[in-house]
Amino acid sequence: MRSISFGWGCRRTGIVDIEAEVDPPQSRPGAPVFSGYITAPFGLEWHREFAHLHGKRMSYPEWGVGNFGDNPFFIQQMHHWFMKNEDRIAYSAYFDVNGAWPTQIDNGQFPNSQRLFRKLFSR
């Protein structure tokens, strides 16, 4: 694991965040390589371990389907990660905006992702 030095803010916050958007090539719908997001340097496992070692909770302030469009597989896998680690996560927020890449799902452009998101994340 790489060493990272904290600035003054680390001592003042109880949360460590990471962003997760689908980027090519490992994010094609149904691709089994989602595990790359988990095990990659600075990936999801690294984030969890880093937060734990520093006594922090995790957050996911921006996550979304990204460049491969309608990708319910990614929605499912992120939900699974969140549920598996729910006691360590302060919050998550789906990035429901079309900006540098398309992630918005509430406008119907990714109907399968939208449908699964609503199913998995509704209370």
Sequence and secondary structure as in RCSB ss.txt:
>XXXX:A:sequence
MRSISFGWGCRRTGIVDIEAEVDPPQSRPGAPVFSGYITAPFGLEWHREFAHLHGKRMSYPEWGVGNFGDNPFFI
QQMHHWFMKNEDRIAYSAYFDVNGAWPTQIDNGQFPNSQRLFRKLFSR
>XXXX:A:secstr
       GGGGG SEEEEEEE  SSTTSTT GGGHHHHHSTTSHHHHHHHHHHTT EEEEEEEE GGG S HHHH
HHHHHHHHHTGGGEEEEEE  SBSSSB   TTSSSHHHHHHHHHHH  
